[in-house]
């Protein structure tokens, strides 16, 4: 390593080529194992579990390229899940409130507590979905195009949830 002569440089180049060959072999094995596990997955939840296990390896360009089609499928699933959650917040809140309000009255809780609890549950689900994005794209998911888009979507939804919580607290 410290030999800067011509022979030292040749040895360094040969060692680097040997290293790269070994890395390519290991990446090929990992890629084939990962693709096999993903193709055997019967549903999206199983795919998310596989990505959760292999998250650290997603920084390697070759591995990322080999599983890109699965990433796209799962990111679309997460995006749809967030949209369903948003629709649930905006459209079905009165139904949820009515059912839970009856239970809260039986238990002696104030009506507003149900709204706050319900909003917190949606907030936890949103955090769960954002964690799934990290599992699929890796730790630097916010730097990638798909990640930035989902991050913006999650942040705007989080802002909506925060505003609702403040509104409920002001009513209380």
N, C-alpha and C positions, 0 to 999 in steps of 0.2 A: 504494500500500500504506500509506503514511503519511498519506494524505489522509483525515481523519476527518469531513469535511463530508458533507452529504447526497449531493452529486454523487459524492464519493469512495466512499461506501458503495454507491451504485448501480453504479458501475463495478466495484467489488469483487464484488458479487453477480452481475453479468453475467459477469465473468471466471470466477467459481467455477462457474456453470452451464455455460459453454463447456467448462471443464476436465472436469466430470462427464460431459458428453455424449461427449467424446473418450475418456475412460476407459471408459465403457460400451461404446463401439464396439470398443475394443481388447480388452476382456474378452470380448465376444461372439465376436470372431475367435479368440481363444485358446481359448475354450470349445469352439467348433466344431472347431478343429484337434485339440484334446485328445480330444474324444469320437470323432472320426473315427479317430485313431490307436489308441485303446483298442478300438474296435469292430473294427478290422482285425487286431488282435493275435490270433494263432492259439492261443496258450496263455498260461498265467499268467506264465511267464518273460518273454515279450515285453511283457506288461502292466506287470510290475515295471520293465522298462527304460524304458518310457514315463513311468511315475511318477518314476523316478529323474531323468529329464531335466527334468521340470516341477515338481519338489519345491518350489522357491522360490515358485511361484505359488499353492501350496495355501493360503496365508494369506488369499487373497481369498475372501470368503464366496460370491460368485456362482460362482466357479470350483469351489470345494469342493462346493457344492450340485449342480452339473451333473454331477459325476463320482462322486457318493456311492455309486451302485449298484455301480460298479466297485471302489471302496474296500472295500465290504462283502464282495464276492466274494473279493478278495485277502486280506483279514484272516481270513476263514474258512479260506482255504487255509493261511495261516501258522499259525493255531491248530491245524489238523489236522497240519501238519508237525511242530510242537512236540510234540503228543501222540504221534505216531509215534516221534519221537526219544526221548521219555520211555519209551514201551513197549519200544523197542529196548534202552534202558539197563536196564530192570527185567527183561525177559523173555528177551532173546536174549544176554545177556552170557556165559553159559556156552559157547554155541556159538562165539561170536566168540573167546572166550578159548582154546578148544581149537585152533581153526585157527591163530591167531596164536602160541599157545604152541609149537606144533610148529615154526613158522618161527623163533621166537626161540631155541629150543634148537639148531636147525641153525646159526644165526648166532652162538650163544654168549652171548646176552643173558639176564639173569635173568628169570624168569617174571613178576615183579611189574612190570617195565618195560612189558610189553604192556598191562597193566591201566591204567597211568598214561597211556600214549600213546593208548589207546582212549578214555579219559575226556576227554583233551585234544581229541581229534577231535570228540567230541560237543559239547564246550564251544565250539569254533570254529563248528560248525554252528548252535548256539543263537545265538551272536553274529551270524552271518549272517542268521538269521531276524529277529532284533530290528532289524537294519539295514534289512531289507525293510519292517518296520512303520514305521520312520522315513521311508522313501522314499514310502510310501503315504499317511501322515497328515501329514507335514511335520515340521519341526524341533521343534515344541511337542507332539509326539505323546503325551507322558506326561500332559499336561493334559486330554486328551480322554477321554471315557468308555471307548471301545473301547481306546484306548492304555493307560489305567490297568489295565484288566483283563488285557491281554496283558503289560504290565510286571510285574504281580504274578505271573502264570503263569511268565514267564521268570525272575524273581527266585527263586521257590520252586524251580524246576528247577536254577538255578545253585547254590543252597544245597545241594541234593542232590548235585550234582556235586562241589562243594567238600568236602562231608563224605566222599564216597567217596575222593577223592584223599588226604585226611588219613588215612583208614583204611588205604589202600594203603601210604602212606609209613610208618605206624606198623608195619605188617606187615614191611616191609623192614628 
